[in-house]
Structure formats: C-alpha cells, structure tokens
C-alpha cells in the first residue's frame, strides 16, 4: 500500500466533516472517548492518579 498525501487549504477538506456528520451522537461520543484515552495514555502513560482539587477561600 502506497501512502498518499494531499495538501488542502483550511476549510476546503469536507471529508473529515462528512465523516463526523455521518455518525450518530453515541458513535461520535465513543470515538471522542477513544481519542481522549489515547491522548491521556500518551501524555500520562499507564499510571493512574487522582485529580487535583483546588478550593478558593476568600480571606478577610
């Protein structure tokens, strides 16, 4: 299989938009969750940690 590269100007590539519009809401959310997991895996690795919670306290 030979790789193909096509350069288009921003806003002129309708293929990506048509793909996302062809999916149902639940399919879009599932795809976005997969993307989110891949990004988190790349950024943070396999270690799972607690989220940090901050609270702003107004002092007098």
C-alpha positions in Angstrom: 0.0 0.0 0.0 1.5 3.3 -1.1 1.0 6.3 1.2 -0.8 9.3 -0.4 -0.6 12.9 0.7 -2.9 15.6 -0.4 -2.5 19.2 0.7 -5.6 21.3 1.0 -6.3 24.7 2.4 -8.1 25.1 5.7 -11.8 24.8 5.3 -11.7 23.1 1.9 -11.5 19.5 3.2 -15.0 18.2 3.5 -14.1 14.6 4.0 -13.4 14.9 7.8 -16.6 16.9 8.3 -18.7 14.4 6.3 -17.3 11.5 8.3 -18.2 13.1 11.7 -21.7 14.1 10.4 -22.3 10.6 9.2 -22.0 9.2 12.7 -24.8 9.1 15.3 -24.4 11.0 18.5 -23.5 7.9 20.5 -20.9 6.9 17.9 -19.3 10.4 18.0 -19.1 10.2 21.8 -17.5 6.8 21.6 -14.9 8.0 19.1 -14.1 11.1 21.2 -13.7 8.9 24.2 -11.2 6.7 22.3 -9.3 9.8 21.2 -9.3 11.1 24.8 -7.9 7.8 26.1 -5.2 7.8 23.5 -4.1 11.3 24.4 -4.1 10.6 28.1 -2.1 7.4 27.6 0.5 9.3 25.5 0.6 12.2 27.9 0.5 10.4 31.3 1.4 6.8 30.5 -0.2 3.9 32.2 -0.2 5.3 35.7 -3.5 6.5 37.1 -3.6 9.3 39.6 -6.2 11.2 41.4 -7.2 14.6 40.1 -6.2 17.6 42.0 -9.0 19.6 43.5 -8.4 23.2 44.5 -10.7 25.4 46.6 -10.5 29.2 46.6 -11.1 30.6 50.1 -11.9 34.3 50.5 -9.9 35.8 53.3 -10.9 39.0 55.1 
